[in-house]
Structures are given as structure tokens and as C-alpha cells.
């Protein structure tokens, strides 16, 4: 565990403020769920909780099916990083942080489809080998959970309306799986 040198006191309601620098670094936003762990030696550990993490195996199976049927790289991300991928080496994309562009798209809660002449957007930070062809946000009860994506290469044809509808359908299905 890495020490930050920051000390905070608990207020009279039992609350503690997580410093802005740490929230920014770890992409912790207002309303984000945190899991709380305790260690025998008195340590308290806060870990960012991702409801999509519970669906990782399921998302991987869906990516396999989408990838085989479209011929494109299929990926699913939570709000922070890619949790499932098929059609590309996993080390390229899996567990990599979402790009700022992808985060902005997801926050808009609208589907995205690349059109000829558009600026290419990338799914993860530092990987510009594949660009977003199609992206559909995953929402559950109005809350943003993640994104379903089809990634394209330089020689791929433009995304079709069917591929966009497929991503939207899968995103809707995954969102429903997370509702009570």
C-alpha cells in the first residue's frame, strides 16, 4: 500500500473526506459506490466498486459472440476500463483505462457511430491501433454503468446500421441484467 502523507479527521457524523487529488487520480466521482474492507491490523481499505465487474464472464461471452458475427473487435467497459474483449489480444485492451473521449461519449448517454470524415475516437488511453466504430452506453435505472463497443481498424468498412443496433441491443440487455 502506498502512503500519501495526507491525514483527514472523521467528523461528528462519522464521515471522512477523500482528498480531491486522490478522487481525481482514481476517477472517483460523486455518487460512485465504494467497497469497504478491513484488515486485522486496523487498516480500512476503500475500493471503487464496479457493478459491471460482477458481469465480466458474461460480458466476455457476449463479446465472443458479437466478434464472431461481425468480424470486428468487440469490447465492454465499465465507467473506468475495459472489462471484456474479443477479437484482439487481451493484453492490448483488457483492464486498460477508458480514453477521455470514450468517457465523454458515455456521459452523454447516447449511442455513437463513426462516419466517414469524423475524427477517430479511441477506446482506451494510449492505444490508437483500433478506433471506435460503434459505442452504446450501458445504463441501469438511469445510472451509467459502462459501454458496449465495436472497434475498427484502418482497412475496415464503415459501421452499418445493423452493427449500431446490435451494440444498442446488447447494451440494453446488459443494463437490464443489473437492475433489481
C-alpha positions in Angstrom: 0.0 0.0 0.0 1.3 3.5 -0.9 1.3 6.2 1.7 0.0 9.6 0.6 1.0 11.7 3.6 -2.5 13.1 3.7 -4.3 12.9 7.1 -8.0 13.6 7.5 -10.2 13.6 10.6 -13.6 11.9 11.0 -16.3 14.5 11.6 -19.1 14.2 14.2 -21.3 12.2 11.7 -18.6 9.7 11.1 -17.6 11.0 7.7 -14.2 11.4 6.1 -13.4 13.4 3.0 -11.4 11.7 0.3 -9.0 14.4 -0.9 -9.7 15.9 -4.4 -6.3 14.8 -5.7 -7.0 11.2 -4.9 -10.5 11.3 -6.3 -9.2 12.8 -9.5 -6.4 10.3 -9.8 -8.7 7.3 -9.2 -11.6 8.7 -11.2 -13.9 8.7 -8.2 -16.9 10.8 -8.9 -19.8 12.0 -6.7 -22.2 9.1 -6.2 -19.7 6.4 -7.1 -20.0 3.3 -4.9 -17.0 2.2 -2.8 -16.5 -1.1 -1.1 -15.0 -1.0 2.4 -12.6 -3.7 3.6 -11.0 -4.1 7.0 -7.7 -5.8 7.9 -6.9 -7.4 11.2 -4.2 -4.8 11.9 -6.8 -1.9 11.9 -6.5 -0.9 8.2 -9.6 0.3 6.4 -9.4 -0.1 2.6 -11.8 1.7 0.2 -12.1 0.1 -3.2 -14.0 1.6 -6.1 -16.9 -0.8 -6.8 -18.0 -1.6 -10.3 -21.3 -3.4 -10.7 -20.1 -4.4 -14.2 -17.2 -6.3 -12.7 -19.7 -8.9 -11.5 -20.7 -9.4 -15.1 -17.2 -9.9 -16.5 -17.6 -13.5 -17.5 -21.0 -12.8 -19.1 -19.7 -9.8 -20.9 -16.7 -11.9 -22.3 -19.1 -14.4 -23.7 -21.2 -11.7 -25.3 -18.0 -10.1 -26.8 -17.1 -13.5 -28.3 -20.5 -13.9 -30.0 -20.5 -10.3 -31.3 -16.9 -10.6 -32.5 -17.6 -13.8 -34.4 -20.8 -12.4 -36.0 -19.5 -9.0 -37.0 -15.8 -9.7 -37.7 -14.8 -6.7 -35.5 -13.2 -6.4 -32.1 -16.0 -6.4 -29.5 -15.4 -4.8 -26.1 -17.3 -4.0 -23.0 -16.1 -1.4 -20.5 -17.3 -0.2 -17.1 -17.1 3.5 -16.3 -13.3 3.3 -15.9 -11.8 0.5 -18.0 -12.3 -2.4 -20.5 -13.6 -5.5 -18.7 -14.1 -7.8 -21.6 -12.8 -8.0 -25.2 -12.8 -10.5 -28.1 -11.1 -10.3 -31.5 -7.9 -8.7 -30.3 -5.1 -9.8 -27.9 -6.5 -9.2 -24.4 -3.3 -7.5 -23.2 -3.9 -4.7 -25.7 -7.2 -3.6 -24.3 -8.3 -5.6 -21.2 -8.1 -3.6 -17.9 -6.9 -0.5 -19.8 -8.3 2.8 -18.7 -11.0 4.3 -20.9 -10.0 7.3 -23.0 -11.3 10.7 -22.1 -13.2 10.7 -25.4 -15.0 7.5 -24.5 -15.8 8.8 -21.1 -17.4 11.9 -22.6 -19.4 9.8 -25.0 -20.7 7.6 -22.2 -21.6 10.6 -20.1 -23.8 11.8 -22.9 -25.7 8.5 -22.7 -26.1 8.4 -26.5 -25.0 5.8 -29.0 -22.1 6.7 -31.3 -21.4 5.6 -34.8 -18.3 6.6 -36.8 -19.0 8.3 -40.1 -16.5 8.9 -42.9 -14.6 12.1 -42.2 -15.3 12.1 -38.4 -12.3 12.5 -36.1 -11.4 9.0 -34.9 -12.0 8.3 -31.3 -10.2 5.7 -29.4 -11.5 3.4 -26.6 -8.5 3.3 -24.3 -5.7 5.6 -23.3 -2.5 5.2 -25.3 -3.9 2.6 -27.8 -4.5 4.1 -31.2 -4.4 0.9 -33.2 -8.2 0.5 -33.1 -10.8 3.2 -33.2 -14.4 3.3 -32.1 -16.8 2.3 -34.8 -19.8 1.9 -32.7 -20.4 2.6 -29.0 -23.6 2.2 -26.9 -23.8 3.2 -23.3 -25.0 0.7 -20.7 -27.5 2.2 -18.2 -29.4 0.6 -15.4 -32.2 2.6 -13.7 -30.8 5.8 -15.4 -27.3 5.3 -14.0 -24.4 5.0 -16.4 -22.7 1.6 -16.0 -20.4 1.2 -19.0 -20.3 0.8 -22.7 -20.5 -1.8 -25.5 -18.1 -1.1 -28.3 -17.2 -2.4 -31.8 -13.6 -1.4 -32.6 -12.4 -0.9 -36.2 -9.0 -0.9 -37.9 -7.8 1.3 -40.8 -8.9 -1.1 -43.5 -12.4 -1.9 -42.1 -15.6 -0.7 -43.9 -17.7 1.9 -42.2 -20.1 0.7 -39.4 -23.5 -0.4 -40.6 -26.8 0.5 -39.0 -27.2 -3.2 -38.0 -23.9 -3.1 -36.1 -25.1 0.0 -34.3 -28.4 -1.6 -33.4 -26.6 -4.7 -32.3 -24.5 -2.7 -29.8 -27.5 -0.9 -28.6 -29.4 -4.1 -28.0 -26.5 -5.7 -26.1 -26.1 -2.6 -24.0 -29.8 -2.5 -23.2 -29.7 -6.2 -22.3 -26.6 -5.8 -20.0 -28.3 -2.8 -18.3 -31.4 -4.9 -17.6 -29.3 -7.6 -16.1 -28.0 -5.2 -13.4 -31.5 -3.9 -12.4 -33.1 -5.5 -9.3 
